[in-house]
Amino acid sequence: MTNKNSSSILNPSKSNVLSIQSGFQNIIFDSKNFPGALRERVYQDLHQAHGQEKKPGDTDKQFLYKSRKQSFGVFKRDLWHLPEETLRLWGELEKQFAFLFQKLNMVNTGETVHRYVKPRQVTIAPT
C-alpha cells in the first residue's frame, strides 16, 4: 500500500478494513527486512495447504499475493519471534500508520485519549 494508493483506501465506497489490512500485510511480506527463509517456508506452506484454490490463469506470484494473508495464523509464532535485525520492518509499517492517521485527522489526540482511556494492570501468565 503506497501513498499514491492510500486515497482510494479512504474512499467510503471501498472495503476500508480489508484494503488497509492487505496493505500492511504487503508491507511486511515485501519488505527487504522480512527473512527470506521464512518467506519461502510461508510460500511453500501456501502451495501445500491452499494450492487447490489457485485460479486458472493466475500466475504463481498472483496466487501467493492473494493467499499469503492466510499464513499469518499458521506462522504467528515465527512472526512474533522475528530476529532483532528484522524488526526494522516495523519502521516501514510506522510510516504507513502515520500517513493514515494524518489522512484521518487522528493526530494530536493524546489529551482526549488520556481523558477517556484508563489503563489497567493486567498480569499474563508465562506460556
WOFENZI-V699363 format. One record per residue. RES is the residue in one letter. SS is DSSP state (2 for helix, 1 for strand, 0 for the rest). PSI is psi in degrees with one decimal (none if undefined). Layout:
BEGIN
RES|SS|PSI + RES|SS|PSI
END
This chain:
BEGIN
M|0|112.4 + T|0|164.7 + N|2|-34.8 + K|2|-25.5 + N|2|-13.3 + S|2|-25.9 + S|2|-33.7 + S|2|-27.5 + I|2|-32.2 + L|0|7.0 + N|0|121.8 + P|0|-17.8 + S|0|-7.7 + K|0|165.3 + S|0|88.7 + N|2|-45.0 + V|2|-46.6 + L|2|-38.7 + S|2|-44.4 + I|2|-44.2 + Q|2|-47.6 + S|2|-39.2 + G|2|-44.1 + F|2|-37.7 + Q|2|-39.6 + N|2|-41.5 + I|2|-43.9 + I|2|-55.8 + F|2|-31.4 + D|2|-4.8 + S|0|138.6 + K|0|-16.0 + N|0|-8.1 + F|0|131.6 + P|0|123.4 + G|2|-39.1 + A|2|-40.2 + L|2|-42.4 + R|2|-44.1 + E|2|-41.0 + R|2|-42.5 + V|2|-48.2 + Y|2|-38.1 + Q|2|-43.9 + D|2|-40.1 + L|2|-40.5 + H|2|-42.1 + Q|2|-45.3 + A|2|-27.5 + H|2|10.5 + G|2|-31.4 + Q|2|-14.2 + E|2|-6.4 + K|0|126.8 + K|0|145.7 + P|0|134.9 + G|0|-16.4 + D|0|137.2 + T|0|167.4 + D|2|-42.1 + K|2|-42.3 + Q|2|-43.9 + F|2|-47.9 + L|2|-39.6 + Y|2|-43.0 + K|2|-29.9 + S|2|-10.7 + R|2|-20.6 + K|2|-24.0 + Q|2|-10.4 + S|2|-14.7 + F|2|-38.1 + G|2|-45.4 + V|2|-37.4 + F|0|23.9 + K|2|-46.5 + R|2|-43.6 + D|2|-40.4 + L|2|-34.8 + W|2|-17.0 + H|0|41.6 + L|0|148.0 + P|0|153.8 + E|2|-44.4 + E|2|-21.5 + T|2|-23.8 + L|2|-5.6 + R|2|-22.2 + L|2|-19.9 + W|2|-28.6 + G|2|-36.1 + E|2|-40.9 + L|2|-39.4 + E|2|-38.4 + K|2|-41.9 + Q|2|-39.4 + F|2|-46.0 + A|2|-43.7 + F|2|-47.7 + L|2|-42.2 + F|2|-38.8 + Q|2|-44.1 + K|2|-34.7 + L|0|4.2 + N|0|46.5 + M|0|39.2 + V|0|157.3 + N|0|45.6 + T|0|9.8 + G|2|-43.6 + E|2|-43.4 + T|2|-42.5 + V|2|-47.1 + H|2|-29.6 + R|2|-37.5 + Y|2|-20.9 + V|0|119.0 + K|0|111.2 + P|0|147.5 + R|0|144.0 + Q|0|125.1 + V|0|128.7 + T|0|128.2 + I|0|127.1 + A|0|139.0 + P|0|148.5 + T|0|none
END
